[in-house]
Amino acid sequence: MPRTQPPRLPGSARSLAASRADFRWVMGLWDLQPLLLVLLDCWASVSAQAGATPVVTTEGLYSTKPAPTTFRPAVSPRPHETPRAPRPSSGPRPTPVTDVAALCVCDLSPALCDVNCCCDPDCSSVDFSVFSACSIPVVMGDSQFCSQKAAIYSLNFTADPPQRVFKLVDQINPSIFCIHITNYKPALSFINPEVPDESNFDKLMKTSDGFSSNAESDVSLTAKPDAPNTAKYEYGVHLQTSHSFLRFPSPLTSSLCTDNNPAAFLVNQAVKCTRRINLEQCKEIETLSLAYYSSPKILRVPGSGTKVPITVQSITIQSLNKTLTLQEDTDVLRPLVLVEAGHDKICTNVILEVKYSLMYTDAGEIVKADVFVLLGAVSSAMVPFQQKFEIYFIQQNTKPVPLSGNPGYVVGLPLAAGFQPQKGSGIMQTTNRYGQLTLLRSTAEQDCLAIAGIRTPVLFGYNMQSGCKLRLTKAITCRLVAQKVESLLKGQGFPDYVAPFGNSQAQDVLDWVPVHFITQTSHMKDSCQLPVALAIEVKWTKYGSLLNPQAKIVNVTANLISSSFPETNSGNKRTILISTAVTFVDVSAPAEAGFRARPTINARLPFNFFFPFV
């Protein structure tokens, strides 16, 4: 079948068709030109930033130097468009508001080195050597800027000792959507709000929908500039001195003493730390001298001009053989002295113990400061040596009441005990808290008649046993000996009740635990019944939350054990062993974690839900 050829156009028609096709192609290029301009502009911006990062040293965030020029392919503007107006040139960049080299977001404690905070200015090279890592490795400003300064912190563990490494670098943001210049200066700081007063109140009411106030705003609006200063110390606030803070050495990450720890208001502390020094330079170490702890003057309230001096109440001198001598004149401050004894060097008048006693008022003011110190001699064989520091607060015009726990008993403190003189009255206790429940105290002589009246307190959690020897002769009657031994075992004023908690009140008689007194005897014919032992059993349990259980006494039993001894013959002597013991028994039930019951779904379906099946 012959193929049909398309009709051929005349020459003029072909020319016209080609001209129309070329016009459509040229118009298509003009339509694509805006898209090409955008793509070229983005490509040039990305290549200028990404390509210049490794080799070009960029300037700071607000540097006054001009930015490097980036050359782009020139594209002719469209003929039928008017050229765009040039962009207004921005002036020099403002001065940086934040210096990243001085910024430290992990510095939470003033005048104290924070653990693993590599940018903390209070940390020394010794502190950096015990860090495990930098908690904040990079400190920088706003991450949306194209170029900015960044402080990089790291630890060099290959050095001996480990050292901190600090670098200040220029960081480039590779994103094409970044802020190049910040020329709006009001955005660099917060604008102070206009506080309403009598003159602008009506104007602010018209421009806003109203006001919402709270207690804090009411106080701030009514406060006057000439109001009296109400500064005071609050719990946990650091005690200020005329120059800095009251230093209280304590261990940080190890047992070594750190001297930059400030004392806090109403925070009682008792710490021990190890001091490692070069004995030849002991006279130059100020933390070993008495003047370092007695010379500061504490401000009465924070920021005030009234200063409270620290008074030295007692100075005790300890020799190398542990002999203690009380110095009578406390006004004379003994300086550090380095002496040589043969081949050994000894530094005398070194601080071994410091105890602060601060008196405060209910208004939060420090009114009195006392210090008690123990000075001693340190030889080269004793280095490193241990120091002890203690600080406690006493309220003015009040007598502190010592407790054995709050509320539960603390291990090592004496048991609170007493007796009820008559029914309906409260519990009566002796003023000596260490003499309310006692045992016999063992001595080297072990003579019961010689140690009569010498007792030792019953301490919570400590199982103790003590005893003595009693020598009997025919001249002493059995009844008289029995009475004497029983009073010797029980002591003077054996209690009838024991407090269940360390802070139990004497008027809450029903809460106190009665002491169950049991007497055990063994009868033999022609024998003398003598009490030989007093065994006290204290049962206690863990009370309260699993996270912080409190020790509570639930039962106390005193068992007086007697034995039978044959009557001694004339001229014969007999020695009897007398003993007392206390045992603490934990009767706590196994702790079981409780869980709430699963919620039940109380859902009712419509009555015709299964229609038409049922």
LOVEX-272361 format. One line per 4 residues: their letters; for each residue x, y, z of C-alpha. Coordinates in steps of 0.05 Angstrom, whole numbers. Layout:
REM residues N
A> X/Y/Z  ... $
END
This chain:
REM residues 614
MPRT> 0/0/0  32/66/-20  51/114/38  16/181/40 $
QPPR> 64/239/43  45/301/83  30/361/40  89/407/32 $
LPGS> 79/479/49  102/535/6  167/571/25  131/631/56 $
ARSL> 88/586/100  149/546/124  184/610/144  125/635/183 $
AASR> 118/569/221  192/569/239  188/640/263  129/623/308 $
ADFR> 167/562/337  229/604/351  187/657/385  154/605/431 $
WVMG> 224/577/450  251/647/466  189/664/507  199/599/546 $
LWDL> 269/620/564  244/687/589  193/650/632  248/607/663 $
QPLL> 295/665/678  266/682/749  273/609/769  345/607/743 $
LVLL> 361/671/782  335/641/847  374/576/837  439/612/819 $
DCWA> 432/658/879  421/599/927  479/560/896  527/619/902 $
SVSA> 507/630/975  517/557/995  583/550/957  610/614/988 $
QAGA> 595/591/1059  611/517/1053  673/527/1010  704/581/1053 $
TPVV> 696/544/1120  760/503/1123  808/555/1096  780/624/1112 $
TTEG> 783/650/1183  715/680/1195  703/740/1238  660/746/1300 $
LYST> 585/752/1303  585/828/1308  652/843/1275  661/912/1243 $
KPAP> 701/883/1185  664/875/1119  644/805/1098  682/773/1040 $
TTFR> 652/787/971  624/728/932  625/732/856  564/705/820 $
PAVS> 550/694/746  523/756/715  452/750/686  423/806/643 $
PRPH> 358/833/669  294/824/628  286/880/576  214/894/594 $
ETPR> 227/899/670  250/960/708  316/949/746  308/937/821 $
APRP> 329/990/870  394/974/907  387/948/978  404/997/1033 $
SSGP> 472/981/1061  470/963/1134  518/998/1180  570/966/1224 $
RPTP> 548/908/1266  531/923/1339  579/903/1394  567/832/1419 $
VTDV> 522/830/1480  548/763/1506  621/742/1511  620/667/1502 $
AALC> 689/662/1533  662/691/1598  595/655/1595  587/592/1638 $
VCDL> 518/561/1643  539/505/1691  568/552/1744  512/544/1794 $
SPAL> 550/557/1860  583/624/1871  654/622/1897  652/546/1892 $
CDVN> 678/498/1839  622/458/1807  638/386/1790  654/374/1716 $
CCCD> 641/447/1699  701/462/1656  683/536/1646  675/551/1721 $
PDCS> 725/607/1738  727/583/1811  759/516/1790  834/509/1794 $
SVDF> 881/463/1758  877/415/1816  801/411/1808  806/400/1733 $
SVFS> 853/341/1744  798/301/1779  742/317/1729  714/258/1689 $
ACSI> 685/299/1631  661/369/1613  586/374/1627  580/432/1577 $
PVVM> 632/421/1522  610/478/1476  585/547/1496  557/591/1440 $
GDSQ> 505/644/1428  445/639/1381  453/580/1334  413/615/1279 $
FCSQ> 469/663/1261  512/647/1200  577/661/1237  591/667/1311 $
KAAI> 643/654/1365  641/588/1403  680/568/1466  700/494/1465 $
YSLN> 722/459/1529  753/390/1534  799/350/1579  868/324/1560 $
FTAD> 873/257/1597  941/242/1565  974/296/1608  997/280/1678 $
PPQR> 957/306/1714  898/315/1666  889/386/1642  832/428/1614 $
VFKL> 836/450/1541  801/515/1520  791/539/1448  755/600/1421 $
VDQI> 736/586/1348  692/616/1294  633/570/1280  598/571/1212 $
NPSI> 525/553/1204  518/514/1138  444/527/1132  422/575/1077 $
FCIH> 368/601/1124  413/636/1174  418/706/1201  477/744/1170 $
ITNY> 471/812/1204  431/835/1263  420/909/1253  358/917/1296 $
KPAL> 389/940/1360  325/940/1403  321/865/1392  386/854/1428 $
SFIN> 356/871/1496  290/869/1532  247/932/1530  229/959/1598 $
PEVP> 153/957/1605  116/1020/1621  93/1017/1693  23/1046/1702 $
DESN> 17/1107/1747  -30/1165/1756  -6/1201/1693  -9/1145/1642 $
FDKL> -64/1100/1671  -119/1125/1625  -75/1119/1564  -56/1047/1580 $
MKTS> -128/1029/1593  -147/1052/1523  -91/1014/1489  -100/948/1526 $
DGFS> -158/903/1544  -145/910/1619  -97/891/1674  -86/826/1711 $
SNAE> -49/834/1776  -23/786/1829  9/792/1897  79/803/1870 $
SDVS> 58/858/1822  20/894/1877  80/894/1921  127/918/1866 $
LTAK> 80/974/1846  70/999/1916  143/995/1936  177/1062/1942 $
PDAP> 250/1078/1927  260/1104/1998  233/1041/2031  277/1012/2086 $
NTAK> 324/956/2069  294/889/2090  354/846/2072  365/785/2116 $
YEYG> 397/717/2114  353/661/2092  364/586/2095  420/564/2049 $
VHLQ> 445/635/2034  521/641/2035  549/680/2094  581/743/2068 $
TSHS> 644/775/2096  675/843/2085  714/816/2025  680/752/2001 $
FLRF> 646/693/2036  661/655/2100  704/598/2075  690/528/2102 $
PSPL> 738/475/2076  708/409/2055  723/351/2009  699/357/1937 $
TSSL> 707/298/1891  760/264/1935  782/267/2007  828/326/1994 $
CTDN> 807/393/2025  777/446/1980  782/515/2011  732/552/1967 $
NPAA> 669/521/1998  626/578/2028  587/567/2092  511/572/2086 $
FLVN> 462/602/2135  428/551/2182  465/493/2148  502/455/2203 $
QAVK> 562/418/2176  615/372/2204  666/347/2153  735/316/2152 $
CTRR> 785/324/2095  857/308/2081  910/362/2072  970/346/2028 $
INLE> 1025/399/2035  1099/411/2026  1124/416/2097  1181/463/2080 $
QCKE> 1130/514/2055  1080/507/2112  1091/579/2135  1067/604/2067 $
IETL> 1002/564/2067  950/610/2097  897/555/2106  941/524/2160 $
SLAY> 943/586/2203  894/608/2257  888/678/2227  856/651/2164 $
YSSP> 795/627/2204  791/682/2257  806/745/2217  744/749/2171 $
KILR> 687/793/2193  617/769/2177  565/818/2152  506/823/2199 $
VPGS> 458/819/2140  476/811/2066  501/876/2036  503/915/2101 $
GTKV> 560/955/2130  554/925/2200  607/872/2212  609/818/2265 $
PITV> 680/797/2285  698/725/2299  720/716/2371  769/660/2389 $
QSIT> 738/626/2450  789/571/2461  856/547/2434  878/476/2448 $
IQSL> 950/455/2433  964/383/2413  1035/356/2415  1065/300/2373 $
NKTL> 1048/249/2427  975/271/2427  979/310/2492  928/366/2497 $
TLQE> 942/433/2530  891/490/2536  920/559/2522  896/610/2573 $
DTDV> 907/673/2532  863/669/2469  883/739/2445  951/715/2425 $
LRPL> 948/682/2356  1004/632/2348  1039/637/2280  1064/578/2240 $
VLVE> 1134/557/2259  1179/508/2222  1231/474/2266  1282/420/2251 $
AGHD> 1291/361/2298  1351/322/2272  1335/298/2202  1260/310/2211 $
KICT> 1223/376/2202  1163/395/2244  1112/450/2231  1078/474/2295 $
NVIL> 1013/512/2308  979/479/2248  903/480/2247  876/410/2260 $
EVKY> 804/426/2281  760/487/2272  691/494/2303  647/555/2288 $
SLMY> 589/575/2332  544/628/2301  486/661/2338  429/690/2298 $
TDAG> 362/724/2310  293/707/2285  300/766/2237  356/730/2200 $
EIVK> 415/770/2228  482/745/2252  496/776/2320  555/734/2347 $
ADVF> 609/690/2319  656/645/2359  710/597/2338  742/540/2376 $
VLLG> 808/513/2347  856/456/2358  928/470/2338  979/415/2331 $
AVSS> 1048/396/2307  1056/361/2241  1119/323/2222  1140/299/2153 $
AMVP> 1119/229/2173  1047/253/2185  1037/284/2116  983/280/2089 $
FQQK> 944/295/2153  870/301/2168  832/364/2187  763/371/2217 $
FEIY> 716/429/2208  648/441/2240  597/497/2240  531/502/2276 $
FIQQ> 479/557/2288  445/576/2354  384/622/2357  390/680/2405 $
NTKP> 352/677/2472  335/604/2462  364/541/2493  373/485/2443 $
VPLS> 339/420/2460  382/361/2439  345/304/2405  364/233/2389 $
GNPG> 330/237/2321  277/274/2282  233/236/2282  267/168/2281 $
YVVG> 327/149/2323  396/161/2295  448/106/2305  497/125/2360 $
LPLA> 452/173/2398  426/156/2468  357/128/2481  307/177/2511 $
AGFQ> 276/147/2574  241/168/2637  189/149/2690  118/170/2707 $
PQKG> 114/193/2781  39/186/2784  -18/166/2740  -41/220/2693 $
SGIM> 24/260/2695  76/267/2641  142/232/2633  198/259/2676 $
QTTN> 268/256/2648  336/275/2675  371/335/2645  430/291/2626 $
RYGQ> 406/257/2563  464/208/2568  441/185/2637  369/166/2624 $
LTLL> 382/92/2607  451/66/2625  492/3/2636  552/-15/2678 $
RSTA> 618/12/2652  675/-38/2650  741/-16/2681  810/-46/2686 $
EQDC> 801/-63/2760  733/-98/2747  713/-86/2820  638/-78/2825 $
LAIA> 641/-40/2891  693/8/2864  655/26/2800  588/38/2834 $
GIRT> 557/99/2801  601/96/2738  553/83/2680  554/85/2604 $
PVLF> 493/106/2563  453/59/2519  464/82/2448  414/65/2393 $
GYNM> 437/9/2347  498/-9/2390  497/-78/2422  539/-72/2486 $
QSGC> 561/-116/2543  598/-98/2606  612/-129/2674  652/-132/2738 $
KLRL> 672/-180/2793  641/-183/2863  680/-216/2920  637/-246/2976 $
TKAI> 656/-266/3046  619/-296/3105  615/-228/3139  567/-201/3086 $
TCRL> 495/-225/3091  460/-252/3029  402/-204/3032  447/-143/3036 $
VAQK> 488/-167/2978  426/-181/2935  400/-110/2946  468/-80/2931 $
VESL> 478/-120/2867  407/-104/2841  418/-30/2851  486/-37/2818 $
LKGQ> 455/-70/2756  396/-23/2749  431/41/2767  399/102/2799 $
GFPD> 329/115/2773  317/58/2724  265/84/2674  195/58/2666 $
YVAP> 184/84/2595  226/93/2532  210/143/2477  188/110/2411 $
FGNS> 220/165/2369  280/209/2381  237/271/2384  178/244/2425 $
QAQD> 147/295/2472  143/281/2547  69/300/2551  49/246/2500 $
VLDW> 50/190/2552  7/142/2511  60/142/2455  117/121/2500 $
VPVH> 137/47/2504  134/16/2574  194/-24/2599  173/-96/2614 $
FITQ> 214/-118/2675  222/-194/2682  257/-230/2740  285/-300/2731 $
TSHM> 306/-340/2793  330/-410/2807  313/-440/2875  361/-485/2912 $
KDSC> 358/-507/2984  405/-471/3032  429/-423/2978  433/-349/2967 $
QLPV> 394/-318/2910  436/-263/2878  421/-224/2814  480/-234/2767 $
ALAI> 458/-204/2700  412/-152/2670  395/-163/2597  358/-108/2560 $
EVKW> 326/-124/2493  303/-67/2449  259/-84/2389  253/-32/2335 $
TKYG> 223/-27/2266  229/15/2204  171/64/2201  147/107/2144 $
SLLN> 166/112/2071  211/62/2036  254/120/2011  267/148/2080 $
PQAK> 249/98/2135  251/122/2207  273/79/2266  218/68/2317 $
IVNV> 223/30/2382  163/-17/2393  183/-59/2453  234/-58/2511 $
TANL> 245/-116/2557  292/-117/2618  308/-187/2643  339/-191/2712 $
ISSS> 372/-259/2719  387/-288/2788  429/-349/2807  433/-391/2870 $
FPET> 499/-394/2908  513/-438/2969  527/-402/3034  601/-389/3042 $
NSGN> 638/-422/3099  676/-383/3150  741/-356/3122  725/-375/3050 $
KRTI> 717/-323/2994  677/-328/2930  681/-286/2867  617/-274/2826 $
LIST> 615/-245/2755  563/-190/2746  544/-168/2675  497/-122/2638 $
AVTF> 480/-125/2564  435/-91/2513  413/-120/2447  376/-85/2390 $
VDVS> 331/-129/2347  303/-107/2281  231/-133/2276  213/-96/2212 $
APAE> 166/-134/2166  190/-145/2094  173/-83/2054  124/-94/1998 $
AGFR> 113/-43/1944  39/-26/1937  5/-14/1870  -61/17/1855 $
ARPT> -117/-27/1829  -128/-27/1755  -185/18/1734  -250/-16/1715 $
INAR> -288/3/1653  -360/16/1669  -389/22/1599  -460/6/1580 $
LPFN> -482/-9/1509  -548/17/1481  -607/-30/1492  -615/-40/1416 $
FFFP> -540/-48/1401  -548/-120/1375  -614/-108/1339  -639/-145/1298 $
FV> -597/-205/1319  -624/-210/1389 $
END
